Amino acid sequence: MKVEKIDSYPPLTIDEQETVLTWDAKERAWHICTDYPSHARKYEVALDESKPVKKGYRDGALVMIDGYLDESAYTVRIGKKRRYSDEQRAKMAERLKAAREKVAKDE
């Protein structure tokens, strides 16, 4: 498919910028539309360019993408943020320290 390039994408205020990720049941694929510049740059490589894609630029910089994610290379996973107690963090730090010392010792 052809990538549609929009060279003069209009500037948006921070209140107008958004990232929308939806499951398209008809296409059986994840669709992403974002006009938040850092998300556009981050997810540009994940686009499936065999399907319709729009990319918006302002002053030569990518600021918007609209397309489907390449499911052969990327998956969508939303997980619960882990929260550790101070004791759990201390135990993890000790395990990591021991592992690093073992690697340094073996070299």
DRENKEVEX-57342 format. One record per residue (C-alpha): y, z, x; residue in three letters. Coordinates in steps of 0.2 Angstrom, whole numbers, padded with zeros to 4 digits, always signed. Each point is the difference from the previous one (the first is absolute). Example, Ala and Ser with C-alpha at 12.3 -4.5 7.8 and 13.67 -1.06 7.14 Angstrom:
! residues 2
-0022+0039+0062ala;+0017-0003+0006ser;
//
This chain:
! residues 107
+0000+0000+0000met;+0018-0003+0005lys;+0011+0015+0005val;+0016+0000-0010glu;+0014+0005+0012lys;+0016+0007-0008ile;+0013+0000+0014asp;+0015+0009-0008ser;-0009+0014-0009tyr;+0014+0011-0008pro;+0004+0017+0007pro;-0006+0015-0011leu;+0005+0018-0001thr;-0012+0013+0005ile;-0002+0004-0019asp;-0005-0018-0004glu;-0013-0002+0014gln;-0018+0003-0005glu;-0018-0003+0005thr;-0013-0004-0013val;-0018-0001+0003leu;-0011-0006-0015thr;-0018-0005-0003trp;-0001-0017-0008asp;-0016+0000-0010ala;+0001-0019-0003lys;+0001-0004+0019glu;-0010+0015+0004arg;+0012+0004+0014ala;+0014+0012+0005trp;+0017-0007-0003his;+0015+0007+0010ile;+0019-0003-0003cys;+0012+0009+0010thr;+0019-0002+0004asp;+0000+0015+0011tyr;+0002-0008+0018pro;-0011+0012+0010ser;-0014-0002-0013his;+0002-0019+0000ala;-0002+0000+0019arg;-0015+0011+0000lys;-0010-0009-0013tyr;+0005-0018+0004glu;-0016-0001+0011val;-0011+0006-0014ala;+0005-0015-0012leu;-0013-0012-0005asp;+0009-0017+0003glu;-0013-0010-0009ser;+0008+0007-0016lys;+0018-0002-0005pro;+0012+0010+0012val;+0019+0002-0001lys;+0010+0007+0015lys;+0018+0005-0001gly;+0011+0000+0016tyr;+0018+0006+0002arg;+0009-0004+0017asp;-0017-0006+0007gly;-0009+0016-0004ala;-0014+0002-0012leu;+0005+0011-0014val;-0011-0004-0015met;-0018-0006-0003ile;-0010-0004-0016asp;-0018-0005+0001gly;-0018+0006+0000tyr;-0009+0010+0014leu;-0013-0008+0010asp;-0015+0010-0006glu;-0012-0007+0014ser;+0011+0010+0013ala;+0008+0014-0010tyr;-0004+0013-0013thr;+0011+0011-0011val;-0004+0019+0001arg;+0010+0014-0007ile;-0006+0017+0006gly;+0005+0017-0002lys;+0011+0007+0014lys;-0009+0013+0010arg;+0008+0017+0002arg;-0007+0012+0013tyr;+0002+0018+0003ser;+0006+0007+0016asp;-0017+0006+0004glu;-0008-0017-0004gln;+0013-0009+0012arg;-0004+0012+0014ala;-0018-0003-0002lys;+0003-0019+0000met;+0012+0002+0016ala;-0014+0009+0009glu;-0013-0013-0004arg;+0012-0014+0006leu;+0004+0009+0016lys;-0018+0003+0003ala;-0004-0019-0003ala;+0014-0005+0012arg;-0006+0011+0013glu;-0017-0007-0001lys;+0006-0017+0001val;+0011+0004+0015ala;-0015+0009+0008lys;-0011-0015-0002asp;+0012-0012+0008glu;
//
